[in-house]
Amino acid sequence: MADDSIVMTDKLRAELAGITSTQRAAVLMLLLGEEQAAEIIKYLSPKEVQALGAAMVQVANFTQEAVNYVLDEFVDHLKNQTTSASVVPTMSSA
């Protein structure tokens, strides 16, 4: 899960309790910056862009701890995917 350095207080737990996957994506998009976010947004449908935009407004007031938690979860997810992918043999090594 997320980094052990983040202390899961009752306040943080409550803040994260109802977070949706769209809000998690919104947190990451806000962290990316305008140019990188635009590169991703161009692949979304107008409906998805609207939902993401609304979620970005909703998460704008998240605490730094909540933002860090979401980011740590994303990094952990990527690490797990990378680890899983490196175990699968490729055609040339099979």
N, C-alpha and C positions, 0 to 999 in steps of 0.2 A: 504494500500500500504506500501511502505517502511517507515522506521522510520522517524518521524518528525524532528529529530535532523540533518538529512542530508539536506543541503541547495541545492535546485535544481537550480544551476546556468546554464547559457546558454551553457557553456563549458561542463558541466556534461550532460545536456539534449542532446547535439549533440553527445557526446560519447555513450550514451545509445540508441540513436535513431535507429540505425541499428542493434542492438545486436540481434542475433538469439537465439533460445532455446538451440541449441547445444553450443553456446558460454556461455550461462548462466550455463549450465551443466559443461562446462570446468572450469569456475571460481570456482564452488563448488568443483570440483575434485582437483583443485590446492590447495584449502584450507584444504582438508581432510588429505593430507599426503599420502606417498607412500603405506603403508600397507592397509589403509582403501580404497584407490582408487583401488588398485589391487583386493580387494574383490568385488568391483562393476564391474570392467572391465571384470572379468572372465565370467560374464553373457551376455556380449555384443558380437555381431557378429564381424568378422574381419573388415567388412565395417564400422560398428559403431565405432570400436576402431580407425580406420584410421581417420574418420571424427572428433571424439573427440580429437585425438592427434593434428590434424591440428588446431582445434579451441583453444586448449590449447596454441599453439604458438601464435595465433592471439590475445588472451586476456592477454598474459604475460606482456604487457606494459600498461594495463589499469591503470587508476589512482586509488588510494586507495579509493576515494569517490565512483567510479563506482563499485569497488569490494564490498564495504560496502552496496551499494544500492542493488546489486544483492543478497547478503546474507540476507539482511533485507526482501526483497521480498520473498525469500525462507522460512524464518522463519515465516513470516506472513501467507504464504500459508499453512504451517504445522499447525499453530495455528487454522486457519479456518477449516482445515480438522478435527482436533482433536475436536473442538467445535461442528462441524456438526455430528461427529460420536458419541459424548456423548449424543446427543439428541435422537438418534434412540434407541428405546427400544430393549432389547435383548429378546431372546426366553423365558428365565427364568422369566423375569419381565413382560411379556405380558399376 
